[in-house]
Amino acid sequence: MLGMKEKDLETHPNNNVIERFHSTFRERDKVMRGFKGKEENFADAFRTYYNFIKQHEGLNGKTPSEVANIDLQLDRNRWLSLVRKANDKG
């Protein structure tokens, strides 16, 4: 996705973003093989981190949610802001 702009993704869609997510997840999953019983929770938390917290170089320092125009107005501590917002909704 280097060199591609958001507009280019609309006219030439591809699966680079999800393939990168899978690659990043596999890297983390390898070192956690002994982690038993909470794999599903870990996958959900990692997906949340990847889409809402982690800024991606290939997206010009934005998160996938920001590129998708999902503005959660997170503070500097993005995890804490996201947890607080989730708690307020519950």
N, C-alpha and C positions, 0 to 999 in steps of 0.2 A: 504494500500500500504506500510505500514511500513515493513521494512525488504526486500522489493522487489527491485530488480535492474532493470535498463532500459531493459536489455536483457530478464529478466523474463516477462516483459510486452509484448515483441514480441512473446514469445512462449505461454504465458497464458494471452491473452487480456481480459480485463474486463472493466466495466463502472464506476469504483471507482472515477476517476477524474471528470467526468461529474456529478456524483451524489453529490460529494463534492461541486462542483460549485453551483448546484441547492440549496443545503442546505445553503451555505454561502449567496447566493442571497436572499433566503427567509428570512434569519435573518435580512438583511438590508432592504428588502422590507417591513417588518412588521412595522418598525419604521417610514417609509415614506408613510404611507397610506393616509395622507392628501395631499400628493404631487400630484397634478392633472395636466394633460395636457402634461407632458414631460416624461411619463413613458418609451416610446420607446427609447428616447435619454439616459435616465438613464440606461436602460438595456444594450445598446451598450457601454456606458462608463464603466459600471461595468464589462462587459465581457472583455473589453480592459485592465482594471486594473487587473483583475484576471489572464489573460493569459500572459501579458507582463510586469507588474509592481510587482505584489505580489509574493514574494518568499515563496515557500511552504515547510514546514517542511518534508512532505512526499516525496518530490522530492530532498531531501538533500540541501535545501536552494536555489534551482533553480526555475525559473519560468517555466510554461508549454512550453512557446516558446523556452526557452533555452534547455529543454529536447528534443524538436523537432528539434534541431539544427538550429533554426532561430536566427542568431546573428545580432541584430540591433545596437550593439555597443553603448548602452545607457550610458550616464554619470551618475554621482552620483544622480542627480535629474532626476529620470527615467521618470516622467510625462513630465517635461519640455523638455527633450531630444526627447521624442516620439512626442510631439506636434510640436516641431521644424522640425523634420523629415517629419511629415505629411504636414506641411506648405511648406516645400521645394519641395515636390512632386506636390503640387497643383499649 
